[in-house]
Amino acid sequence: MIVCIAEKPSVGRDIARVLGANQAHDGYMEGNGYQVTWTFGHLCGLLDPHDYNAQWKNWNMSSLPMIPNRFGIKVSDDKGVQKQFRIIQSLFSQADEIINCGDAGQEGELIQRWVQQKAGAKCPVKRLWISSLTEEAIREGFRQLKDQSEYQRLYEAGLMRSIGDWLLGINATRAYTIRYKNNRTDDHTPLSVGRVQTPTLALIVDRQREIDRFVPRTYWEIKTDYRGTTFNAIVRKEDEEEQTNARGLKPIMSAEEGEQIVAQLRQLPFMVTKVEKKKGTEYAPRLFDLTSLQVECNKKYAFSPEKTLNVIQSLYEKHVTTYPRVDTTFLSDDIYPKVPTILKGIEAHFPQIGLLRDMVRREKQRTGKAQQLPKSKKVFDSSKVTDHHAIIPTGQPPVALTPDEQKVFDMVALRFIAAFYPECKTSTTTVWGIVADEANRAKEDGNGVLFKTSGKQILVPGWREVFEMASKGQTAKNKDEEDEERPQDEERTLPDFKAQEMGEHTPSLIEKQTTPPKPYTEATLLRAMETAGKTVEDEELRDALKENGIGRPSTRAEIIKKLFQRNYIVKDGKSLHPTPLAVKLIRLINTPLLKSAELTGQWEKKLRMIERGEMQAKDFLDELKTLTEEVVYEVKTSKTGLVCPVCHQGIIIRGHSAYGCSRWREGCTYREPFN
């Protein structure tokens, strides 16, 4: 008998139906030589500290660091899980072969390996690796089964990730809680510290600190209106003086100075000095990986990352989208021949596909050559795909979807359709002008004020038509919100200016203030986690930084959820803010790796190196143990490392009942009770 084991009952039943295992039993399906069973997610996990040593049950600093000689696993205490595990164990004991049908990723591999180990599986094990749950994909996957040993490195990387979370999470949490938490009997909330959680929290705390310390600065800008178009004065920055025209306006330091300049400008005409037109090409937005989908859903629908993950997971299980827990926006080349079938499957729901077919047909008539859908390197690139490709529709019609599922499916489908439309062709016009007297207009270093404006015209909408058709049914409110986010030069056509033309204009002085950094939202926090805290808009550069991102696409939503649950962050509208508890925790932590997104990202890179066979799991485990020992030692022996807020010379230290300044003998009065 061949036993197949999936990660969820719903997935198991899909596989059973394809295999012809239609006889239902308690906890599995059977038929046609197969028994198909399933786990309930994390059926097994690492042992708790007291499972290794009874003395580790109590939270004592003397027992730290807790580093087991060998890590073990156990089945969850949940009665339903225990019952299902016994069923799995019984099936495994009689199996001739096991097929691991877990989710095709690091976490899915770890879950299934632990179940096999705990159940004592002895027979050969094959691995099913698929990117969608359609009948065709399942059948193709079973025709291409591989030996499970080919995924050993994937398992080792997942195991090291889990052990790392255990070692640092448990030891650091206990160390900081014992060292700094209130000893009151009514307060049992630990100071939770985690390998990914804490650097993520530090990003939010650091951003809030920048906002709180921000001091707004007033400045003034000069604009002028010429022929109904607003021109902005070019400001010369001191450090860029050699790179800008010498006649650029110096920063205006006062309203009086600005008014004087405006008064002078009113006496002189405006002259256009140069008109430059450049044609450009805009490519369709990248296909979605999980993080970009979570970002877009948060921006457009205010979905939390967890909600987006749950919705796209449901769409995957309903067979209408491919595997969601991916970190690439590319498709492998072998997907290209399947594209017409995918588009045909969803064509009834998207008129944009009919227009795409018409475009291909017209091009065939124009050239007389057989035309195919375009195959762009920005979409199809096997070198950018490892285990899974970007999230796309499977071609199954999207029926019986919930409203939220429909929203997310439409986002995925529209990006996929747009990828085969022509590029958007644009024309950008930049106009320079000057206000100066006749003697200074032609001089390179003469007096006068330079102005500039720009606008963009859409010549051929191309892929934009896909989204314009979809947005026709939007509410006026949604359209207004889109207009607010649109760049100022977006589709702004300028009058037909000519060089050397002159005329009257209306200058004005605009008072402005510098603004503080914006608080993180769930969308921008996801991007910061993906790029180890670096602010990156360029997609290609962001791809390069993903290697050092903190967390994995599949776990980032859970990390953010935990920060809420542990009362570390709160939400005001879309903005995320740290609580006083979070600020205190980050203030107390001195170990750089525990709160540095960049350093933790380097550690994440090592886990990926294990997955690729470029680093040994044992070497990484040795690093984990050494780091854990260093963290505990630092907490045990160091002062808080915080400068006294009263004398600004001493360091805050912990006493019997309060924090105090190390310079108390010199007369510093700072004292802060534990809270």
Secondary structure by P-SEA (a helix, b strand, c coil): cbbbbcccaaaaaaaaaaaccccccccccccccbbbbbcccccccccccccccccccccccccccccccbbbbbccccaaaaaaaaaaaaaaaaccbbbbcccccaaaaaaaaaaaaaaccccbbbbbbbccccaaaaaaaaacccccccaaaaaaaaaaaaaaaaaaaaaaaaaaaaacccccccccccccccccaaaaaaaaaaaaaaaaabbbbbbbbbbbbcccbbbbcbbbbcccccccccccccccccaaaaaaaaaaaaabbbbbcbbbbbbbcccccccccaaaaaaaaaaaccccaaaaaaaaaaaaaacccccccccccccccccccaaaaaaaacccccaaaaaaaaaaaaaaaaccccccccccccccccccccccccccccccccccccaaaaaaaaaaaaaaaacccccbbbbbbbbbbbbcccccccccccbbbbbbccccccccccaaaaaaaaaccccaaaaaaaaaacccccccccccccccbbbbbbbbbbbbbbbccccccaaaaaaaaaacccccccaaaaaaaccccccccccaaaaaaaaaaaccccccccbbbbcaaaaaaaaaccccccccaaaaaaaaaaaaaaaaccccaaaaaaaaaaaaaaaaaaaacccccccccccccbbbbbcccbbbbcccccccccccccc
